[in-house]
Amino acid sequence: MRKKYIFLSCLAIFTFMPMSMGYTAEKTNNVGDIHIRDNPKIEMPKTAVDLENVKKREMTEANNHVGGIQIFQDVLRDKKRHKKVDSQEVLNLKTRLLDVIELGNKKRYDQAVMIMDELIRQHPETMTLYKWAAVYANLAGDYDDSKYRFDDMRLQFPLSKDQIDADLMIRYYEIDNARHSPYLSKENLLQKIEQEKQYLQNIPDTQYKNLKGESEKNIMLFLMDYQRFLLISDDGAYIESSDIDSLWSRLAVKKQTSLDDFYGFDIDQLTFLYAKHYNRKDLMEVYLAHNAETTNQNIIKQIKTVKSLLAKQN
């Protein structure tokens, strides 16, 4: 099975750099900013840590990931800015973040959260660690916990409000958390999604990146419409063919089998819903491959549904 992550697809350590739009100091090739760079480089100081092993693991993840965490140029950028070689602290951080990548690739997001909490205890001043703990909690299906973590991040770094608000990934997952809240009405959530779309429309096009021929703006607007579809269909319980067809038709053909890594976001739920709605065996098999090692209990239930549907076809 090919390795995964989204979203996972991480971090800008010790000073927070917004991971979206043209605000970033270092432009990358995805919306969510959760990919390892193509040509990772690690210095080779004499140290007790097996640096060569760390390098091999980094290269393996860079070559085989489908959305790994962008550790080395984001998480470590500020940490290493004034250092010619890796300190013991940076080496230890790399090693733990590589562990996070491996767990993310397997969609064991709950275990990834545990490591992020460990790193937060070690580096409580690092805002992006809080962000990624919240993202992973959402991907693990712990929406209340994810909301709490985003709220806590804002309390921990109140002077960075504008930077946090400018991060499109945070905005997306906060909407997803809100959609799972029992305290907000469908009407309020629909209004929130429309407000978010208006926010995206008001951003000058020049501030958006072009991602392999696709505008970042179009990607984010698609994600908002995806959230709207999940809301009006009650998470796919009541699907109108015209609604899901309209959404699916906006996907590039090459993306239709990799929605677990949709420009750094995991929207593989759409794969499940489309495959189930149209009894698409090919997409069911794709979904099973994407989620073979997941620990998300909601996805595990869906896997059982897919296996049952496939058994009826055979």
C-alpha positions, 0 to 999 in steps of 0.5 A: 500500500502506498504511504499516506498522510494528509493532511500529513502531509507539519509545521513552522517551529518557533515562529509561526509562518502562515501556511497558506496563500501568498503570505508564506515566506517560503512558497511551497507546492501545496495548499496545506503545506504538509509535504516534505521537500523533494530534496531534503538535506541534513548536515552531518555533525558528530553526535550520539544520534544516528544521523545517517539513519535519520537521513535515510528515513527522511529520504524514504518518506520524501520518496514514498509519501502521499502528503507527508508533513513538511517538517524540514523547511517549516518546522525546523527553519527558524530553529536552524536559521543561525546554526551551521549544523544540527544541534542535539535538540534539532536531531531529536525533534527530527526523529520524533517528527519522522515518527509522526509522518509514519503514523500519519501515512498510516492514518493513525492520527490518534497516535500522532496526536500523542507525539505532538503533545509530547513535543508541545510539552518540550516546546510550549512556545511553538505555535505550529505544534498546537496547530498540528495537534488540533489538525490530527485530532480532527483527522482522528475524529475527535472534533471536540478535542480538535476545537479545544486545541485550536481555541487553546492555541489562540489563547496561548498566542493571542498576539498572533491572531492575524497570522492564525486567521490567515492560515487557510488550513486552520480556517478549514478545519475549524469549519469542519469541527463546527459542522460536527458540533451539536450546538450549531444549527444547519442554517448557522453553519451554511451561513458560516460556510458562505461567509468563508467563501466570501472571505476567499473571494475577497482575497486578491488573486495575486495572493493565491498560489498556482498549484500545478496548474490549479489555482489555490483559490479554486481549491479552497472554494471547492473545499468549502463546497465539499463542506456544504455538501456534507452538511446538506446531505447529513454526512452522506446519509441523504445524497442527491445525485445532482449534488454529488455529481456536481462536486465530483465533476469539478475534480481533475481525473487524476485526483479522483483516486487520491482524495486522501491527499487533495492538495494536502487535505484528506477528503477521502470521505468523498471517495467513500460516498461517491463509491457507495452511491454509485456502487463503484467497485474500483473506488471502493478498492481505492478507499480500502487501500487508503485506509488499511491501517487507520485507527479512526473508528468512524472510518473503520465502520465505513470500511466494514460497509465497503467490504460488505458491498464488495462481497455482494458483487463477488 
